[in-house]
Amino acid sequence: MKDIVELTGEDLGLKTVRGKLLTVKEIAKFLRTSERLVHSHMEDGTFPFRWFLFGERNRAADSADFDDWLKKQ
């Protein structure tokens, strides 16, 4: 079994990230939706908070921004 490593913005040199980085898979699982839907909203600009692209296809969002958005819901 692979060890799960939590990335922070500091790990990637992103100074604007306050929490840990959440993958699309983690966001979709929490929201009980598909990864495809999360990707779609990221691509068309309707994702409710900022996200970061790293690597060729990997996307992640700041857990602090996600928490702030959830509090507003």
Secondary structure, 3 states (H helix, E strand, C coil): CCCCCCCEHHHHCCCCCCCEEEEHHHHHHHHCCCHHHHHHHHHHCCCCCCEEEECCCEEEEEHHHHHHHHHHC
